[in-house]
C-alpha cells in the first residue's frame, strides 16, 4: 500500500498548502524586521519604515497565498484577470503611482531633509514638507510651492545645507580714478565681518572688465552654511563693501546719459 493510498491527496495538498502559507508568513516577518532595521540605520522616518515594511509583508504573503492555492486549482486564469485589472488601474493612476514611487525613493535616498536650503526646478527655498506625492518648498518670498516627487527626482537638486561651505560671488564696480589696490584692501579687511565667513579657502577679488562707467570686479569668498546662507551672506557683503568704500572715499559709479536737445 502506497503513501498516497494511506493518506488522501486532498490531505497532502492541504498540508503542503499550510506549509507554504506558514513559511511565507515567517519569511515576510523576518524580511519586514530586516528592512525596518536597515531603514533605521539610514534614519528614514519611522512612519515611512512602517509603510515599506507593510508593503513588503503583504507582497510576500500574497505570493505565498497564490502558491498555496495552486495546490487546489489552476490560478493562472485568476492571475491573468488580476493582471489585466492591475494594468488598467495602473494606467489610470500612472502619474499618481510615479509620484508615489519617486516619493519612496526620495525618502530612502534622502537627498535633502526638512529645513534644508535647496534649489529644485528653479525654485529656491527651504524644504517645508515631504510626503508620498509632493515635496513642499517655502521660497524666499514666502510662497509654498508643491513639486511632484517625480519632477523632483528627475531634476538636479542643489542642497546648500549639505555643502557645509559655499562660495559667494558678488559683482562690484569702482570708478576709473579709483586706486584699485586700495579698493581691494578695503574689501579684504571688511569681509571677515560677514557671518560665517571662512578664511580657508581664501577669499579673492578679481578685476575682470572695463565697463561703460566702471572697472568691474568680482568678490569671491566662502561661508559656513551652518551659520549663514547664500542670500543673507550676499546682503551682508554688499552692505559691508559699501561702508568700506565710503570710509576710504571710493565711489561706486553709475551710468550717466547726456541728452542734447536741438532746437
MARSESE-35260 format. One record per residue (C-alpha): x, z negated, y. Coordinates in pm, whole numbers, always signed. Example, Ala and Ser with C-alpha at 12.3 -4.5 7.8 and 13.67 -1.06 7.14 Angstrom:
2
+--------+--------+--------+
:      x :      z :      y :
+--------+--------+--------+
:  +1230 :   -780 :   -450 :
:  +1367 :   -714 :   -106 :
+--------+--------+--------+
//
This chain:
263
+--------+--------+--------+
:      x :      z :      y :
+--------+--------+--------+
:     +0 :     +0 :     +0 :
:   +144 :   +107 :   +333 :
:   +164 :    -94 :   +655 :
:    -92 :   +131 :   +820 :
:   -333 :    +66 :   +533 :
:   -299 :   -312 :   +570 :
:   -342 :   -313 :   +949 :
:   -585 :    -63 :  +1102 :
:   -430 :   +186 :  +1352 :
:   -653 :    +55 :  +1631 :
:   -496 :   -290 :  +1595 :
:   -147 :   -139 :  +1607 :
:   -236 :    +61 :  +1918 :
:   -380 :   -249 :  +2084 :
:    -64 :   -445 :  +2006 :
:   +164 :   -169 :  +2140 :
:    -54 :   -128 :  +2450 :
:    -36 :   -503 :  +2516 :
:   +343 :   -498 :  +2474 :
:   +372 :   -208 :  +2719 :
:   +143 :   -378 :  +2971 :
:   +311 :   -720 :  +2945 :
:   +653 :   -553 :  +2964 :
:   +554 :   -366 :  +3279 :
:   +427 :   -691 :  +3437 :
:   +756 :   -868 :  +3361 :
:   +962 :   -571 :  +3487 :
:   +751 :   -547 :  +3804 :
:   +801 :   -918 :  +3881 :
:  +1177 :   -902 :  +3820 :
:  +1223 :   -593 :  +4039 :
:   +999 :   -740 :  +4312 :
:  +1214 :  -1054 :  +4322 :
:  +1535 :   -848 :  +4323 :
:  +1404 :   -635 :  +4610 :
:  +1300 :   -944 :  +4808 :
:  +1650 :  -1092 :  +4776 :
:  +1812 :   -762 :  +4879 :
:  +1588 :   -730 :  +5186 :
:  +1652 :  -1094 :  +5277 :
:  +2027 :  -1027 :  +5280 :
:  +1964 :   -733 :  +5514 :
:  +1750 :   -960 :  +5738 :
:  +1438 :   -747 :  +5704 :
:  +1123 :   -910 :  +5842 :
:   +967 :  -1130 :  +5565 :
:   +625 :   -966 :  +5606 :
:   +780 :   -624 :  +5554 :
:   +964 :   -757 :  +5248 :
:   +633 :   -875 :  +5103 :
:   +477 :   -533 :  +5169 :
:   +763 :   -349 :  +4997 :
:   +750 :   -593 :  +4706 :
:   +377 :   -541 :  +4658 :
:   +414 :   -162 :  +4671 :
:   +686 :   -174 :  +4405 :
:   +494 :   -424 :  +4190 :
:   +171 :   -226 :  +4181 :
:   +350 :   +105 :  +4132 :
:   +522 :    -23 :  +3816 :
:   +202 :   -190 :  +3699 :
:    +10 :   +137 :  +3743 :
:   +267 :   +328 :  +3537 :
:   +256 :    +61 :  +3267 :
:   -123 :    +71 :  +3256 :
:   -125 :   +450 :  +3218 :
:   +132 :   +433 :  +2936 :
:    -76 :   +164 :  +2763 :
:   -397 :   +367 :  +2792 :
:   -212 :   +666 :  +2645 :
:   -228 :   +483 :  +2309 :
:   -605 :   +530 :  +2300 :
:   -675 :   +866 :  +2465 :
:   -505 :  +1157 :  +2640 :
:   -471 :  +1058 :  +3006 :
:   -332 :  +1395 :  +3119 :
:   -673 :  +1517 :  +3240 :
:   -722 :  +1190 :  +3427 :
:   -376 :  +1219 :  +3585 :
:   -441 :  +1581 :  +3683 :
:   -760 :  +1483 :  +3861 :
:   -586 :  +1189 :  +4022 :
:   -304 :  +1416 :  +4134 :
:   -543 :  +1665 :  +4294 :
:   -723 :  +1382 :  +4471 :
:   -393 :  +1234 :  +4585 :
:   -274 :  +1571 :  +4714 :
:   -597 :  +1624 :  +4909 :
:   -586 :  +1277 :  +5063 :
:   -213 :  +1306 :  +5130 :
:   -257 :  +1640 :  +5307 :
:   -535 :  +1498 :  +5523 :
:   -327 :  +1192 :  +5611 :
:     +6 :  +1376 :  +5630 :
:   +101 :  +1264 :  +5980 :
:     -2 :   +903 :  +5915 :
:   +200 :   +895 :  +5592 :
:   +504 :  +1045 :  +5766 :
:   +494 :   +772 :  +6029 :
:   +436 :   +506 :  +5763 :
:   +737 :   +617 :  +5555 :
:   +950 :   +655 :  +5870 :
:   +848 :   +303 :  +5973 :
:   +962 :   +163 :  +5638 :
:  +1296 :   +343 :  +5669 :
:  +1346 :   +210 :  +6023 :
:  +1266 :   -145 :  +5917 :
:  +1514 :   -126 :  +5629 :
:  +1796 :    +50 :  +5816 :
:  +1733 :   -146 :  +6140 :
:  +1897 :    +88 :  +6395 :
:  +1756 :   -150 :  +6658 :
:  +1593 :   -492 :  +6688 :
:  +1320 :   -634 :  +6909 :
:  +1462 :   -677 :  +7259 :
:  +1738 :   -415 :  +7222 :
:  +1804 :   -189 :  +7521 :
:  +1776 :   +170 :  +7396 :
:  +1712 :   +533 :  +7479 :
:  +1484 :   +720 :  +7236 :
:  +1327 :  +1063 :  +7302 :
:  +1433 :  +1044 :  +7669 :
:  +1262 :   +705 :  +7714 :
:  +1489 :   +418 :  +7818 :
:  +1390 :    +54 :  +7796 :
:  +1353 :   -250 :  +7573 :
:  +1215 :   -241 :  +7218 :
:   +889 :   -432 :  +7253 :
:   +742 :   -396 :  +6903 :
:   +786 :   -211 :  +6574 :
:   +503 :   -154 :  +6329 :
:   +437 :    +81 :  +6038 :
:   +313 :   +365 :  +6262 :
:   +481 :   +343 :  +6603 :
:   +772 :   +193 :  +6795 :
:   +685 :    +45 :  +7134 :
:   +929 :    +69 :  +7426 :
:   +885 :   -108 :  +7758 :
:  +1051 :   +117 :  +8015 :
:  +1236 :     +3 :  +8325 :
:   +932 :    +75 :  +8542 :
:   +708 :   -141 :  +8322 :
:   +533 :   +130 :  +8119 :
:   +461 :    +72 :  +7749 :
:   +547 :   +384 :  +7550 :
:   +432 :   +421 :  +7187 :
:   +657 :   +665 :  +7000 :
:   +555 :   +779 :  +6648 :
:   +806 :   +648 :  +6393 :
:   +866 :   +997 :  +6252 :
:   +974 :  +1108 :  +6601 :
:  +1199 :   +803 :  +6639 :
:  +1365 :   +873 :  +6304 :
:  +1425 :  +1243 :  +6378 :
:  +1576 :  +1195 :  +6726 :
:  +1909 :  +1048 :  +6843 :
:  +1892 :   +675 :  +6917 :
:  +2117 :   +524 :  +7183 :
:  +2134 :   +149 :  +7130 :
:  +2317 :     -3 :  +7426 :
:  +2270 :   -357 :  +7295 :
:  +2459 :   -281 :  +6972 :
:  +2752 :   -120 :  +7153 :
:  +2891 :   -461 :  +7275 :
:  +3071 :   -275 :  +7551 :
:  +2954 :    +13 :  +7766 :
:  +3123 :   +239 :  +8021 :
:  +2961 :   +266 :  +8363 :
:  +3022 :   +579 :  +8573 :
:  +2945 :   +558 :  +8945 :
:  +2996 :   +864 :  +9171 :
:  +3105 :   +788 :  +9530 :
:  +3227 :   +996 :  +9822 :
:  +3453 :   +898 : +10114 :
:  +3519 :  +1079 : +10442 :
:  +3810 :  +1322 : +10475 :
:  +4003 :  +1094 : +10710 :
:  +3998 :   +804 : +10458 :
:  +4320 :   +657 : +10320 :
:  +4250 :   +733 :  +9952 :
:  +4486 :   +466 :  +9820 :
:  +4320 :   +207 : +10044 :
:  +3976 :   +309 :  +9914 :
:  +4092 :   +289 :  +9552 :
:  +4249 :    -55 :  +9602 :
:  +3938 :   -185 :  +9778 :
:  +3718 :    -84 :  +9485 :
:  +3959 :   -220 :  +9222 :
:  +3969 :   -557 :  +9398 :
:  +3588 :   -571 :  +9418 :
:  +3489 :   -454 :  +9067 :
:  +3560 :   -783 :  +8881 :
:  +3262 :   -933 :  +9067 :
:  +3024 :   -719 :  +8859 :
:  +2852 :   -932 :  +8594 :
:  +3003 :   -868 :  +8251 :
:  +3298 :   -670 :  +8392 :
:  +3577 :   -612 :  +8137 :
:  +3942 :   -581 :  +8237 :
:  +4013 :   -420 :  +7898 :
:  +3951 :   -127 :  +7867 :
:  +4096 :    -90 :  +8214 :
:  +3878 :    +48 :  +8495 :
:  +3973 :   +376 :  +8662 :
:  +3895 :   +564 :  +8981 :
:  +3930 :   +942 :  +8967 :
:  +3918 :  +1171 :  +9270 :
:  +3784 :  +1498 :  +9136 :
:  +3649 :  +1729 :  +9407 :
:  +3628 :  +1819 :  +9774 :
:  +3264 :  +1805 :  +9873 :
:  +3093 :  +1959 : +10174 :
:  +3131 :  +1636 : +10370 :
:  +3333 :  +1403 : +10146 :
:  +3613 :  +1364 :  +9897 :
:  +3432 :  +1275 :  +9577 :
:  +3540 :  +1023 :  +9316 :
:  +3402 :   +862 :  +9002 :
:  +3438 :   +488 :  +8946 :
:  +3462 :   +406 :  +8576 :
:  +3458 :    +57 :  +8431 :
:  +3338 :   -124 :  +8119 :
:  +3088 :   -407 :  +8082 :
:  +2995 :   -654 :  +7809 :
:  +2639 :   -557 :  +7706 :
:  +2567 :   -916 :  +7603 :
:  +2600 :  -1013 :  +7971 :
:  +2472 :   -709 :  +8159 :
:  +2306 :   -370 :  +8114 :
:  +2383 :    -22 :  +8242 :
:  +2136 :    -12 :  +8529 :
:  +2198 :   -361 :  +8666 :
:  +2575 :   -301 :  +8645 :
:  +2542 :    +20 :  +8846 :
:  +2329 :   -161 :  +9102 :
:  +2586 :   -439 :  +9142 :
:  +2879 :   -196 :  +9155 :
:  +2715 :    +12 :  +9427 :
:  +2646 :   -292 :  +9645 :
:  +2994 :   -434 :  +9589 :
:  +3159 :    -99 :  +9668 :
:  +2962 :    -62 :  +9992 :
:  +3062 :   -412 : +10103 :
:  +3427 :   -348 : +10016 :
:  +3424 :    -24 : +10217 :
:  +3259 :   -194 : +10514 :
:  +3526 :   -466 : +10509 :
:  +3803 :   -202 : +10518 :
:  +3631 :    +26 : +10770 :
:  +3587 :   +305 : +10515 :
:  +3298 :   +545 : +10575 :
:  +3068 :   +697 : +10314 :
:  +2973 :  +1026 : +10484 :
:  +2651 :  +1220 : +10462 :
:  +2592 :  +1588 : +10531 :
:  +2518 :  +1680 : +10893 :
:  +2338 :  +2003 : +10975 :
:  +2367 :  +2153 : +11322 :
:  +2077 :  +2377 : +11424 :
:  +2125 :  +2630 : +11705 :
:  +1812 :  +2735 : +11892 :
:  +1831 :  +3080 : +12052 :
:  +1602 :  +3147 : +12347 :
+--------+--------+--------+
//
